[in-house]
Amino acid sequence: MAQAEKGRLNYRCPSCFLRDLDIDMFFDKDKGEYYCIRCQYTGTEEDVLAKNQLARVRYRAMGKRFTEEEFDL
């Protein structure tokens, strides 16, 4: 395998991210794909972006402040 290097953007591994692990992926220029050194996930840029979008569903309300009126107490 070629020398590991970061891609132009720091993509997070979708497989690790779903398990609450924040692992950056590396880019292999020869194969044109990203890979994770922790869980052996590999995929194209489009595949990584699509799966990271699924993981964002978990954190969609992270920046929202909830008040007592929004809950059924």
Steps between C-alpha positions, in 0.01 A plus 500: 500500500619852427614734771195609700403861453202715581268593217422856401227502766493315829221246462391295798462126468124431484533159663697634797291819522182297552673347803590848636864476394643802322755345263631688195531308175806484277508524121667250269595676176567175313151361560322835524320408821493584867575246770493472879801364683290392799214298352615429142211692340568612142290706264486771239447864592132482403449186709667657805294821469172309464565282804618796709174674416313204652707534817411869529137407570609410851635850562244713311374678814838542668500880462134549597409616848196324643272665755243355740213607270623260234467195724188327627554501873 
